[in-house]
Amino acid sequence: KNSRAVRACIRSKMIYKNYKKETETTLNRERLIADEVSRLTRKYGKSFLDCENLIELTGLGRDNVRALMHSKAFPVTKVGNRQVVSILAFVAWQVNSLPEAV
């Protein structure tokens, strides 16, 4: 009986430790996103980025940025004939594209 209780206690501690680690990681990512959105919003004075802004931010060429904006995984919004991406969606896309170890 005691060994079951000990194993259950150890399992509970491990689950809590993993939960706490996941929660801290989530909070760190959320904080990173919030800070970067604030920084970019101040830098550009707007809440949406266009092709030129993305060229500057990513260091990619115009053709590559346009290809990115046409990819299904990229959070682009059409405004008339223009394609823009919200700063929040762009930063969240970047952070969520990072490997888990980062």
C-alpha positions as CSV (number, residue, x, y, z in Angstrom):
1,K,0.0,0.0,0.0
2,N,2.8,2.4,0.9
3,S,4.6,1.9,-2.3
4,R,1.5,2.8,-4.3
5,A,1.0,5.9,-2.3
6,V,4.7,6.9,-2.8
7,R,4.5,6.2,-6.5
8,A,1.3,8.3,-6.7
9,C,2.9,11.1,-4.8
10,I,6.0,11.0,-7.1
11,R,3.8,11.0,-10.2
12,S,1.8,14.0,-8.9
13,K,5.0,15.9,-8.2
14,M,6.3,15.1,-11.7
15,I,3.0,16.2,-13.3
16,Y,3.0,19.4,-11.3
17,K,6.7,20.1,-12.3
18,N,5.9,19.5,-16.0
19,Y,2.7,21.6,-15.7
20,K,4.7,24.4,-14.0
21,K,7.4,24.3,-16.7
22,E,4.8,24.4,-19.5
23,T,3.0,27.3,-17.8
24,E,6.3,29.2,-17.4
25,T,7.2,28.6,-21.1
26,T,3.7,29.7,-22.2
27,L,4.0,32.9,-20.1
28,N,7.5,33.6,-21.4
29,R,6.3,33.2,-25.0
30,E,3.3,35.5,-24.3
31,R,5.5,38.1,-22.7
32,L,7.9,37.9,-25.6
33,I,5.0,38.4,-28.0
34,A,3.6,41.3,-26.1
35,D,7.0,43.1,-25.8
36,E,7.8,42.6,-29.5
37,V,4.3,43.8,-30.6
38,S,4.7,46.9,-28.4
39,R,8.2,47.6,-29.8
40,L,7.1,47.2,-33.5
41,T,4.0,49.2,-33.0
42,R,6.1,52.1,-31.6
43,K,8.7,51.8,-34.3
44,Y,6.2,51.8,-37.2
45,G,3.4,53.9,-35.7
46,K,0.8,51.5,-37.0
47,S,-0.7,48.1,-36.2
48,F,-0.3,46.5,-39.6
49,L,2.8,45.8,-41.7
50,D,3.1,45.9,-45.5
51,C,5.5,44.3,-47.9
52,E,8.2,47.0,-47.4
53,N,8.0,46.7,-43.6
54,L,8.5,42.9,-43.8
55,I,11.4,43.3,-46.2
56,E,13.1,45.6,-43.6
57,L,12.2,43.3,-40.6
58,T,13.1,40.0,-42.1
59,G,16.0,40.9,-44.4
60,L,14.4,38.9,-47.2
61,G,14.1,40.2,-50.7
62,R,10.8,41.5,-52.2
63,D,10.1,38.2,-54.1
64,N,10.6,36.1,-51.0
65,V,8.4,38.3,-48.9
66,R,5.7,38.2,-51.5
67,A,6.0,34.4,-51.7
68,L,5.7,34.3,-47.9
69,M,2.6,36.5,-47.9
70,H,1.0,34.2,-50.4
71,S,1.8,31.1,-48.4
72,K,-1.1,29.5,-46.5
73,A,0.7,29.4,-43.2
74,F,1.3,33.2,-43.1
75,P,-1.4,35.3,-41.4
76,V,-2.0,37.9,-44.2
77,T,-5.1,40.1,-44.5
78,K,-6.3,41.6,-47.7
79,V,-7.3,45.2,-47.7
80,G,-8.6,46.0,-51.1
81,N,-5.8,45.0,-53.5
82,R,-3.2,45.3,-50.7
83,Q,-1.9,42.5,-48.5
84,V,-1.0,43.4,-44.9
85,V,-0.3,41.5,-41.7
86,S,-1.1,42.6,-38.2
87,I,1.9,43.1,-36.0
88,L,0.4,40.8,-33.4
89,A,-0.2,38.0,-36.0
90,F,3.3,38.4,-37.5
91,V,5.0,38.2,-34.1
92,A,2.9,35.3,-32.9
93,W,3.7,33.5,-36.2
94,Q,7.4,34.1,-35.8
95,V,7.5,33.0,-32.1
96,N,5.3,29.9,-32.9
97,S,7.7,29.0,-35.7
98,L,10.6,28.8,-33.4
99,P,11.9,25.4,-32.3
100,E,10.7,24.4,-28.8
101,A,14.2,24.6,-27.4
102,V,14.4,28.3,-27.8
